[in-house]
Amino acid sequence: MQRRSRILGELERDGTVRVSDLVTLLGVSDMTIRRDLQVMHREGLLEKVHGGATVRAEPSSLEPGFEAKSARRLAEKEAIAARAASLVRPGSAIAISAGTTTHALARHLVDVPGLTVVTNSIWVSDVLHRTAQEPVSVLLTGGLRTPSDALVGPVAIAALESLHVDTVFLGVHGMDSRAGLSTPNMLEAETNRAMIRCGRRLVVLADSTKWGVVGLSSMAELSQASVIISDTGMPAQVSAQLAEQCEELVLVSPGEPVPDDAEEA
């Protein structure tokens, strides 16, 4: 729902929201806002407090479901996905990990001809099968299904270990200078490490709220990324640090056009 996405945006910007401020901002009743906050609290999207809500601190092993994550940072994810799609050359072989931002990426690839896509995401596979305007070969790895709808484990890893792709597009749960790229699910981390190994180039898709979040298990160091695509909500000191640790950092703003000279993978 657009109203709840707006509430999350305000919360992520300020760290806290007040019911009275949201009533004025969104032009709805006090009861409507309180009901929204109650639903979002039950879904694990925020911490409801007296008179409003605060950001919910996530334990390192907590794994939000796909639907819960889909409501977060929609505009930023779309901008990141569009920029990532501009790196994909017709006829290339790519791998796409599970995640909500990579799901958005898949929607931007439906008119790229001649793609071969390896993925452990049911959602990515479904988008490409249902809506692709050009012929696309999709290899879905199989495996055990996680709460975030990633296919993981020995079956997925075995499929990935025999493959070689041009570029891996990786979504992450957390990004930190010491922990690197991480996820709360150990099997997903192991599967994503196998996916990273099968690619010549790693492109990371992570909105700015992922910085400082540390999941239970690390997948890769920041220095392994050829490109990290995030948004301009990233604090200047953080973006400077990221730029030093990866080969290239790209920051996008929601609604901005993708440059015509964006490099293709």
C-alpha positions as CSV (number, residue, x, y, z in Angstrom):
1,M,0.0,0.0,0.0
2,Q,1.3,3.4,-1.0
3,R,0.5,5.0,2.3
4,R,2.4,2.5,4.3
5,S,5.4,2.7,2.0
6,R,5.3,6.5,2.7
7,I,5.3,5.8,6.4
8,L,8.3,3.5,6.0
9,G,10.1,6.2,4.0
10,E,9.6,8.8,6.8
11,L,10.7,6.3,9.4
12,E,13.9,5.4,7.5
13,R,14.7,9.0,7.0
14,D,14.2,10.2,10.6
15,G,14.3,7.0,12.7
16,T,11.0,7.8,14.3
17,V,7.5,8.9,13.3
18,R,4.6,10.5,15.3
19,V,1.0,9.8,14.7
20,S,0.1,13.5,14.7
21,D,2.7,14.3,12.1
22,L,1.6,11.4,9.8
23,V,-2.0,12.5,10.1
24,T,-1.0,16.0,8.7
25,L,1.4,14.6,6.1
26,L,-0.9,11.9,4.7
27,G,-4.3,13.6,5.2
28,V,-6.0,10.7,6.9
29,S,-7.5,10.1,10.3
30,D,-5.7,9.4,13.5
31,M,-7.4,6.0,13.6
32,T,-6.2,5.1,10.1
33,I,-2.6,5.9,11.0
34,R,-2.8,3.9,14.2
35,R,-4.3,1.0,12.4
36,D,-1.5,1.1,9.8
37,L,1.2,1.2,12.5
38,Q,-0.4,-1.8,14.2
39,V,-0.4,-3.8,11.0
40,M,3.2,-2.8,10.2
41,H,4.3,-3.7,13.7
42,R,2.8,-7.2,13.4
43,E,4.6,-7.6,10.0
44,G,7.9,-6.7,11.7
45,L,8.4,-3.5,9.7
46,L,8.6,-1.1,12.7
47,E,8.4,-0.9,16.5
48,K,5.1,0.6,17.7
49,V,5.6,3.0,20.6
50,H,3.3,5.5,22.5
51,G,2.3,8.2,20.0
52,G,4.1,6.7,17.0
53,A,6.7,4.3,15.9
54,T,10.5,3.7,15.7
55,V,12.8,1.7,13.5
56,R,12.9,-1.9,14.5
57,A,16.4,-3.2,15.3
58,E,16.8,-6.6,13.6
59,P,18.7,-9.4,15.2
60,S,21.4,-10.8,13.0
61,S,19.5,-14.1,12.4
62,L,16.1,-12.5,11.7
63,E,15.0,-13.2,8.1
64,P,12.1,-11.0,7.0
65,G,9.7,-12.6,4.4
66,F,9.7,-11.5,0.8
67,E,6.3,-9.6,1.1
68,A,7.5,-7.7,4.2
69,K,10.7,-6.6,2.4
70,S,8.8,-5.7,-0.8
71,A,7.1,-2.8,1.0
72,R,10.4,-1.1,1.8
73,R,12.2,1.6,-0.2
74,L,10.2,1.0,-3.4
75,A,11.4,4.1,-5.3
76,E,15.1,3.5,-4.4
77,K,14.9,-0.2,-5.4
78,E,13.4,0.7,-8.8
79,A,16.1,3.3,-9.5
80,I,18.9,0.8,-8.5
81,A,17.3,-1.9,-10.6
82,A,17.0,0.3,-13.7
83,R,20.7,1.3,-13.4
84,A,21.7,-2.4,-13.0
85,A,19.7,-3.3,-16.0
86,S,21.6,-0.8,-18.1
87,L,24.7,-2.9,-17.5
88,V,23.3,-6.0,-19.2
89,R,24.2,-6.6,-22.8
90,P,22.0,-8.5,-25.2
91,G,23.0,-12.1,-25.5
92,S,24.9,-12.3,-22.2
93,A,24.7,-14.9,-19.5
94,I,23.9,-13.5,-16.1
95,A,23.1,-14.8,-12.6
96,I,20.5,-13.1,-10.4
97,S,20.2,-13.8,-6.7
98,A,17.0,-13.8,-4.7
99,G,15.7,-10.6,-3.2
100,T,13.3,-7.7,-3.7
101,T,15.7,-5.4,-5.5
102,T,16.8,-8.2,-7.8
103,H,13.2,-9.0,-8.5
104,A,12.8,-5.4,-9.6
105,L,15.9,-5.9,-11.8
106,A,14.2,-8.8,-13.5
107,R,11.2,-6.6,-14.5
108,H,13.7,-4.2,-16.2
109,L,15.2,-7.1,-18.3
110,V,12.1,-8.4,-20.0
111,D,13.0,-6.6,-23.3
112,V,16.7,-7.5,-23.4
113,P,17.1,-10.0,-26.3
114,G,19.0,-13.3,-26.1
115,L,19.6,-13.5,-22.3
116,T,20.5,-16.6,-20.4
117,V,19.5,-16.1,-16.7
118,V,20.6,-18.3,-13.8
119,T,18.7,-17.7,-10.6
120,N,17.8,-19.1,-7.3
121,S,14.7,-16.9,-7.0
122,I,11.2,-18.2,-7.8
123,W,10.1,-14.6,-8.2
124,V,12.8,-13.7,-10.7
125,S,12.1,-16.8,-12.7
126,D,8.3,-16.1,-12.7
127,V,8.8,-12.5,-14.0
128,L,11.0,-13.6,-16.9
129,H,8.7,-16.5,-17.9
130,R,5.5,-14.5,-17.7
131,T,6.5,-11.1,-19.1
132,A,9.6,-11.3,-21.2
133,Q,9.2,-9.6,-24.6
134,E,12.3,-11.3,-26.0
135,P,13.3,-14.9,-25.9
136,V,15.1,-15.6,-22.6
137,S,16.6,-18.9,-21.2
138,V,16.0,-19.2,-17.5
139,L,17.7,-21.8,-15.3
140,L,16.1,-22.1,-11.9
141,T,18.5,-23.8,-9.5
142,G,16.1,-25.7,-7.3
143,G,16.8,-26.2,-3.6
144,L,15.2,-25.6,-0.2
145,R,13.0,-22.5,0.0
146,T,13.9,-19.9,2.6
147,P,11.4,-17.4,4.3
148,S,12.7,-14.8,1.8
149,D,11.9,-17.1,-1.1
150,A,15.5,-18.0,-2.0
151,L,16.3,-21.5,-3.2
152,V,19.3,-22.7,-1.3
153,G,21.3,-25.7,-0.1
154,P,23.2,-28.6,-1.8
155,V,20.9,-28.8,-4.9
156,A,21.3,-25.1,-5.6
157,I,25.0,-25.1,-5.0
158,A,25.6,-28.2,-7.2
159,A,23.7,-26.4,-10.1
160,L,25.7,-23.3,-9.7
161,E,29.1,-24.9,-9.4
162,S,28.9,-26.3,-13.0
163,L,28.0,-22.9,-14.5
164,H,29.9,-19.9,-15.8
165,V,28.2,-16.5,-16.3
166,D,29.4,-13.0,-17.3
167,T,27.9,-11.1,-14.4
168,V,26.4,-11.9,-11.0
169,F,23.7,-9.5,-9.7
170,L,23.5,-9.9,-6.0
171,G,21.0,-8.6,-3.5
172,V,22.1,-8.4,0.1
173,H,20.5,-8.2,3.6
174,G,23.4,-6.2,5.0
175,M,26.5,-4.3,4.0
176,D,29.3,-3.4,6.5
177,S,33.0,-2.5,6.3
178,R,34.1,-5.4,8.4
179,A,31.4,-8.0,7.8
180,G,31.1,-7.3,4.1
181,L,28.0,-8.5,2.3
182,S,25.8,-10.6,4.6
183,T,22.5,-12.5,5.1
184,P,20.7,-13.9,8.2
185,N,20.5,-17.3,6.5
186,M,23.6,-19.5,6.5
187,L,22.4,-21.8,3.7
188,E,21.6,-18.7,1.6
189,A,25.1,-17.3,2.3
190,E,26.7,-20.6,1.1
191,T,24.5,-20.7,-2.0
192,N,25.3,-17.0,-2.8
193,R,29.0,-17.7,-2.4
194,A,28.7,-20.4,-5.1
195,M,26.8,-18.0,-7.3
196,I,29.5,-15.4,-6.9
197,R,32.2,-17.9,-7.9
198,C,30.4,-18.8,-11.1
199,G,30.6,-15.2,-12.4
200,R,33.4,-13.1,-13.9
201,R,32.0,-9.9,-12.5
202,L,30.0,-9.1,-9.3
203,V,27.4,-6.3,-9.2
204,V,25.8,-5.6,-5.8
205,L,22.3,-4.1,-5.5
206,A,21.8,-2.6,-2.1
207,D,19.8,0.5,-1.0
208,S,21.4,2.8,1.5
209,T,19.5,1.3,4.5
210,K,21.5,-1.9,4.1
211,W,24.7,-0.1,5.3
212,G,25.6,-1.0,8.8
213,V,23.3,-4.0,8.9
214,V,25.1,-7.3,9.7
215,G,23.5,-10.6,9.0
216,L,24.5,-13.9,10.7
217,S,26.6,-15.1,7.8
218,S,28.9,-13.2,5.4
219,M,28.9,-13.9,1.6
220,A,31.7,-11.8,0.3
221,E,34.0,-8.9,1.1
222,L,33.2,-5.4,-0.3
223,S,36.4,-5.5,-2.3
224,Q,35.0,-8.5,-4.3
225,A,32.4,-6.2,-5.9
226,S,33.1,-4.9,-9.3
227,V,30.2,-2.4,-8.9
228,I,28.0,-1.5,-5.9
229,I,24.8,0.3,-6.9
230,S,23.0,2.1,-4.0
231,D,21.1,5.4,-3.6
232,T,21.9,8.9,-2.7
233,G,20.5,8.5,0.8
234,M,23.9,7.1,1.6
235,P,25.8,9.4,4.0
236,A,28.8,11.1,2.4
237,Q,31.3,9.5,4.8
238,V,29.9,6.0,4.1
239,S,29.9,6.5,0.3
240,A,33.5,7.6,0.5
241,Q,34.4,4.5,2.5
242,L,32.5,2.2,0.1
243,A,34.2,3.8,-2.9
244,E,37.6,2.9,-1.4
245,Q,36.6,-0.7,-0.8
246,C,35.0,-1.7,-4.1
247,E,36.0,-1.1,-7.7
248,E,33.1,1.2,-8.5
249,L,30.3,2.8,-6.5
250,V,27.2,4.1,-8.3
251,L,24.6,6.2,-6.4
252,V,21.2,6.8,-8.0
253,S,18.2,9.0,-7.1
254,P,14.6,7.8,-7.6
255,G,13.2,9.1,-10.8
256,E,16.5,10.1,-12.4
257,P,17.1,8.9,-16.0
258,V,19.6,6.2,-16.6
259,P,22.7,7.7,-18.4
260,D,22.9,6.8,-22.1
261,D,26.6,6.0,-21.6
262,A,26.1,3.6,-18.7
263,E,28.6,0.8,-19.1
264,E,27.3,-2.6,-20.2
265,A,28.3,-5.8,-18.5
